[in-house]
Amino acid sequence: MAIARKMAATLLERQTGSKGLPLASFAVEVDLNHDGFPEIFAYRLAPNCDGIQCGNFLFVLEGDSYHEVLGDIPGARLVPQDKIGLGAFKRNGFLDIQTDQITIGWDGTRYVDASTFPASSLDGATFMAACQASKSSAGDADGASADCQCQFNRMHVVGITQAELDIYSASLGENFEYPTGERDAAWQAVQKNAADAATGCAVASGKTQWPAAYFNHGDQPQQKLNFEAFLDACPAQDFILTNHRIGTPDRALGLCGCLAREVPTQGIGQEGLNLLAQYYRNEISDADLEAHDADALTFHDKASEACLSQFPAK
């Protein structure tokens, strides 16, 4: 939360023009697309909030920049904190967000009112038969009808076409010939939507949770540290900004947030973190850093490798 709050303060200053976060404000990291790099949800408190420069904000790193993705939804800024949470289902790779009034879904670039998405009109007889037969053959007959109905209902909502549903239904049987060549990308998209519907139904029924992305963390427990100096220095460092995977201030901020999370799992404590901040400010050299802490650069480089290996593409 300390890392999220520091990152959110930077992003909110740009978004609203207001510096800092009032004491009752907060920020958290939440990985809405389960890629291992969390988005930043922030609540900025202000008296008589107008829903423009205060309230709920959600920042997603897409391409070169962090984008605020709630601003186009009427009333989303002002939803009370106890009336907003994550839904069980994904759309276009991101979890739905549920408020007391509406469901918010990802349209590929931002969150919108899910009721504005077109729904399909589907004949599900073939799918229901194939789904239940598949579950029975896998020894999962109990609750098969309800599970398959839930999946079918979700496929309506996410706009799967009848042709896509039919080919997916066929894939649940034996001797299915999987598409290749130019048809393969379209088939992969159908499979992904169907798999997300199935997982969402299992999550909604309490049978499972969405799997987190693999990330090569260190083996040390996270510590409660002061990340302010490190997160001030890191995004401004030339070797961060000029890395071919980074290249912009927002992507540098995202990487530095990851580094702040990861270096403690490699074994760096507050003294080591302070030394890294000095190193990023060019106040000490590699040799100086190693003289103070022989392991700091090794731990830092392991964290850097882990963060960069799965950093979102531009």
N, C-alpha and C positions, 0 to 999 in steps of 0.2 A: 504493500500500500504506500510506503514511503517513496518508492520509485515511481509508482503511478501518479502520486500527487505532484511530484516534481515535474514529470513529463507533462501532466495535465496543465500545470500552471503556465508552462511555456506555450502550449497550444491554445489555451483559453485567452491568454493575453493577445495573441494574434487574432483570435476569433471575435473577442468582445472589446479589446482595447483596455481592459482592466487588469491591473497587475495583482498577482497574489491570489490566494484562496482564503476567504474568511474561515474562522476556526471551525464552524459547524459544517463547512463544505467537506467533500471527500472525493476520492478518486480510487478506482480499482482496475486491475487488469482482468480482462475476460476474453478467452480465446473462442470467438464466435464461429470460426470456420475450422478450428482444430488443426491448424497448420504449425503449431508450436510457437507462434509469435502473437501474443495477445493484443487485442484492441484495448483502447483506453476509454472507460466510462467515467464521466465526471459529473458531479452535482455541485453547482456554484450557487451558494446561498446569497440572497439579497432581499432587503425589505420590500414588500409589495412587488414581487418579481413580475416583470413584464413578459417573461417567456422569450426574450430576445438575447439579452446579455447575461442571463442567469437561468438557473434551472438545470435540466438534464442535457448532457452533451455526450456524443459518442464519436470517437476519432478512430478511423480505420486507415492504415497505411496501404495505399493503392498506387502502384507506379512510383512516381517521384515524391509524392506528398502525402501527408496526413489529411484526410477529408472528414469534415463533420457531416454525419449522415442521418441525423434526426430532424434537421431544421425545416424540411419541407412538409412535415407531418403536423397538421393543425393540432395544437394542444399537447404535443409530445414533450415539449420542454417542461410543462407544468404538472405532469403526472406525479402524484405523491410517491415517495420511495417504497411504501408498503403496498403499492398498487402496480408495480412493474417487476417483471422477472423474465427468465428465459423460458421459452416454450420447449416442447419435447421434440419438435420436428425441424428439419432443415429445408431450406428452399435455396436453390442455386448455390449450395455449398455452405450457407450461413444459417445458424440457428434462428428460428423465429423469436421475436420478443413479444411477450404477452402483457398487456395492461388490463386494467379493470374495464376498459371500454372496447378496445380493438386488439387484433393481432397485427403485428408489424412484420413484414417479410422482406427479404433481400431481393432486389430486382436485377442484380448484377453489378450495380455501382453504388447503390444506397438503399436505405430502408424506406419502405412506403407502406401505406395502409393495405393490408393483404386482401381486403375486399375489392380492391381495384384490379386485381389480377383476373384474367379470364379463366373460367373453369371449363373442363371438358365435359362432354356428354358421351358416356361410354356404356357399352354393353359388356357386363362383367361376367356373364355365364361361363365362358371358356376359361377366363382367368381364375374364377373361384374354384372350378373343378380341378384345374391344373395345380393351383396353390395348395388345396387341401390334400390332393393325392401326393404332392411332393413332401408335405409335412408328415403325412402318414408313413410314407416309405422311409423317412428319416427318423421314425420313432417319435414324432412330435405331434401326435394326433390330438392330444388334450388341448383344447382351446384353439384348434386350427381354424374353425369357422370364424371365430371372433377376430383372430389375427389377420386372416385373409380379407375379411370385410374391412378391417381398419386400413390395410394396405390399399385396397381398392378405393376406399373413400379418399385417401390421401392422393392417389393418382388423379382423381377428379380435380382436386384442388390445385395441383402443380401443373396441370395442363398437358399431361401425357395424351397423345392422340390414340385413336382406336388402332391404327396400324402399329404404333409402338407397343401398345398393350398386347396386341395379338402376338407379335414376335417375342415379347417377353414371356407371355404365357407358354408359347411353344418351347422356349428355352428351359422351362421347368420340367419338361418331359425328357425321355431318353432319345438318343440318336439325333440331337439337335445339331445342325450344321451352323457353326458360329460365323457371322459375317466377316469378310476380309476386305482388304483393299480400301477403296473409297467409302464403302459402307461401314467400315469398322469404327470410325470416329462417332458416327451417329449412333451406332449400337452401344458404344461405351457410355454415351450420354444417357441412353435409355436405362442401361444397367445401373448407372450411378443414381438416377432418380428413383428407380425401383428399390435399390438397396437402402437409400436414405429413408424411403417410406417404410420399409420393413424395420429398420433400426429405430426410427421414430416411434413406431407402434410398440416395439418392445420397451422403449424408454417410458412411453406414456403408461404402459401397464405395470411398470415397476420391475420388469424382468432384467434390465440391464441399464448401462449408462453409455453415453457416447464415448468412444475410445479417444484418449488423448493422443496427440502426435508424439512419435518417438523423438526424444531429444537427449543428446549425450551429456547429461548432467554429471558433475563431479559427485563424489561419495560423501561429502561433508554436509552436515545440516545447515540450512539457511540461518543466518544470524540477523539480529536487529542492529543495523548499522546506520550511520549518517551518510547518505549518498549525495548530499547537496553539492559538495565541492567536486566530486568525481563527475557528476552529471552536468555541472557547469563547464568543466574543462574538456571532457571527452568529445562532444560534438564539434568543437572548434578546432580540434587537432587536425593538421593537414593530412597526416597519413590515414586518418579515418575518412575524411571528406573525399580524398582522391582515390580511395580504393575503388577498383572497377565495379564492384558489386554495390557501392554506395552512391557517391557522386552528387548528393543533394543534402542540404541541412536537415530535412525531415527524415531522410533515410539514415543519416548519421545519428539523429536522436533515437530512432528506433533501434539501431545497433547498440548504441550506448546503454539504452535501457536493458537490452538483453545482457550486455556485459556486466552491468551492475547486478543483475539477478544471478549471473552464473559464476562470477569470480569467488563469491563466498562458498559456493558448493565445491570449489577446488581447494579451499583451505585458507583463503585470504580473509583476515580480520580487519578491524578498523585501522590499525597502524599501516597495514599493507595497502588498504584502499586509499588512505591519505597519501602514501608514497606514489601510488599510481596517478592520483590527481596532480601531484607535483610533476611527475614524468610527462603527463599530457599537457601541462602548461609550459613544458620545456625548461623547467627550473632545475631538473636533475637529469643526468645522463643514464644510459643503460648501466654503465659501470657503477654509478652512484646508487642506483636502485638495487643492484645486486649486492653491493657492499652492505646496505642496510637490511636487505631481506633476500637471501640467496635464492629463494623459491618463487618470489613474487612474479618475475617475468615468465617463468615456466607455467605457473598457474594461470597467469593472464593469457598466455598464448593458447593454452588448452581451451579456455573459455572462448577466446576469439575464434578458434577453429570450429568449435561447436556452433556458435552463433552464425558464423558466415556460411557454414555448410548447408544450413536450411533457411537462410535469409530469403524473404520473399523476392521474387523476380521483379525487375522493373516493368 
